Amino acid sequence: MEAVGPAGPDNQQRIEKRKFPNRPGGGQKRMRREKKKPVKEGGAEEVLEIDIKNLLASQPETPETASVQLPAPFTELELEVIQLSSIGDGLAVHEGRAYVVPFSLPGDRVAVKVIRHADTHTVVDFLKVVRPSPDRDDSLIGCKYFATCSGCQFQMLAYEKQLEHKKQVIVNAYKHFGDFPEGLLPTVGETIGSPLKYNYRTKLTPHFDGPRRGGFNPDMPVPEIGFNIKGQRKVLDIEDCPIGVDSVRSGITDQRKYVHENLTKYKRGATILLRENTVRTVDEQDPTKFTEEKTFITDSNAVSTEYIGNFKFTSPAGAFFQNNNSILPTFTAYIRDNLSLPVSADNSASEPPKYLVDAYCGSGLFTVTCGSTVQKAIGVDISADSIAYASKNAEANGITNASFIAGNAEKIFADIDFPGSETSCIIDPPRKGCDQLFLDQLLEFKPKRIVYVSCNVHTQARDMEYILKAEKGKGYRVDSIRGFDFFPQTHHVESVAVLTWVGDN
Ligand SMILES: C[S@@+](CC[C@H](N)C(=O)[O-])C[C@H]1O[C@@H](n2cnc3c(N)ncnc32)[C@H](O)[C@@H]1O
């Protein structure tokens, strides 16, 4: 297992450029890219740029790139792929320049077509494999749209290797998006896999484009309905998506038919929501037994129901809810276990905290699954709809000690009347990570334990640096960091970091 290493001087420079503009030491990033719209912090473009810089730095001396004539668009080339980037594309180096090669693996020799030259790299279309990597197994590919659709990247890679790669993404994120002194971070744990590798997504949102003006008329051809073609803003017509659960897959067929038959009702293009809904019927004689009927919902305001073990959740179909039900029992148990606080000096014994703070709580996933053993729980989310359902979900699952607030995450601290020293705090922000105001108030509150869940490990690493370097955060010890694979066949990874306050009180 590779430990998360320190940031060397070069990394330090990179990190300085990427700090929050409004945090101490930040503010240099915007200047770096004056000509273009700013790169989203922790977004795919920034992550790719950093991977490319590191790859080029690791290469032997190459000819001056400025003097090399770049191949014209549509030129066909053969490239040797060297590594996988954190966003799932392969990276190759050709005449000292980085090439981003979708649907490829390290060790592949691939035929590609040049599409465009960006500042830091050249983007190509994947044409075919000329010589496969030892890691490539095309017999694993489970979808006829793979290598054209932008949804999946790794169907040709054995699942264990997908998990290894996701661990490395976390290691790299903590190396390049944060600056951590040696020894401060634990070794990144093995990624926990999803029980289902296909057939797992409980929500899909295929879409179609409309005519430039005037709406559809009966003479127009039916538009492509599906997901974008990799690297293009063009929709690929998709009849099925094997990473979806069966109910949602049947929804694709149904909704395609509906759009085909009702095209003239659409004034423009649209996104179709397909969300699974479960109706569970419990056996009257034996309440431990039940049957389930799964259907799909298309109305974003309709209520969808989902079960995690015996916990029942309802939420508006269009609101956020985790999209891979198969991993949620394992995942929520992991979060629950990691909320426990040490009760012996050697950390060998632990017990649930007295209090729970669930920040960015959505419709109450963690409060409901982890809240039964605490005296009091409090959750916050910016979505008033989600908060209404968090209260309903707590009640429906017998959690009577929880309250919820609709608003910005930092609002929660005004309502807390219990001590941080007996509290565990879950943080599960959106991809952009936490706001500085929230982190400052979190550190002021000083919960005994923080469990930071993130769907973007790059902004998580940035926030972790902020916590650990802040004057009030220096007493935190990082106990563990590991990934959970919510999205097999794709590059996404959910990262969970656990911190304990071990400083002076
Ligand atoms: C990744 S989801 C997590 C939801 C929940 N923990 C779950 O697992 O179901 C992030 C949540 O953050 C909420 N959110 C986004 N910005 C926020 C903010 N500034 N303050 C509070 N909540 C916010 C969103 O509404 C969304 O429910």
The ligand as a MOL file (V3000), in Angstrom:
LIG
                    3D

  0  0  0     0  0            999 V3000
M  V30 BEGIN CTAB
M  V30 COUNTS 27 29 0 0 0
M  V30 BEGIN ATOM
M  V30 1 C -23.3950 14.9270 -1.6170 0
M  V30 2 S -24.9780 15.4620 -1.1000 0 CHG=1
M  V30 3 C -25.0840 14.6130 0.4450 0
M  V30 4 C -26.4580 14.4090 0.9940 0
M  V30 5 C -26.5980 13.3620 2.1110 0
M  V30 6 N -25.5390 13.4210 3.0640 0
M  V30 7 C -26.7160 11.9800 1.5100 0
M  V30 8 O -25.7210 11.2480 1.5020 0
M  V30 9 O -27.8130 11.6280 1.0540 0 CHG=-1
M  V30 10 C -24.6250 17.1070 -0.7000 0
M  V30 11 C -25.7820 17.8730 -0.0880 0
M  V30 12 O -25.3010 19.1890 0.2170 0
M  V30 13 C -26.3770 20.0940 0.0690 0
M  V30 14 N -25.7550 21.4330 -0.0220 0
M  V30 15 C -25.1420 22.0100 -1.0860 0
M  V30 16 N -24.6310 23.2080 -0.7340 0
M  V30 17 C -24.9180 23.3940 0.5830 0
M  V30 18 C -24.6480 24.4250 1.5270 0
M  V30 19 N -23.9850 25.5290 1.1860 0
M  V30 20 N -25.0800 24.2700 2.7900 0
M  V30 21 C -25.7770 23.1640 3.1480 0
M  V30 22 N -26.0640 22.1490 2.2960 0
M  V30 23 C -25.6390 22.2640 1.0370 0
M  V30 24 C -27.1340 19.5860 -1.1370 0
M  V30 25 O -28.4740 20.0260 -1.1240 0
M  V30 26 C -27.0020 18.0630 -0.9760 0
M  V30 27 O -28.1210 17.5310 -0.3010 0
M  V30 END ATOM
M  V30 BEGIN BOND
M  V30 1 1 1 2
M  V30 2 1 2 3
M  V30 3 1 2 10
M  V30 4 1 3 4
M  V30 5 1 4 5
M  V30 6 1 5 6
M  V30 7 1 5 7
M  V30 8 2 7 8
M  V30 9 1 7 9
M  V30 10 1 10 11
M  V30 11 1 11 12
M  V30 12 1 11 26
M  V30 13 1 12 13
M  V30 14 1 13 14
M  V30 15 1 13 24
M  V30 16 1 14 15
M  V30 17 1 14 23
M  V30 18 2 15 16
M  V30 19 1 16 17
M  V30 20 1 17 18
M  V30 21 2 17 23
M  V30 22 1 18 19
M  V30 23 2 18 20
M  V30 24 1 20 21
M  V30 25 2 21 22
M  V30 26 1 22 23
M  V30 27 1 24 25
M  V30 28 1 24 26
M  V30 29 1 26 27
M  V30 END BOND
M  V30 END CTAB
M  END
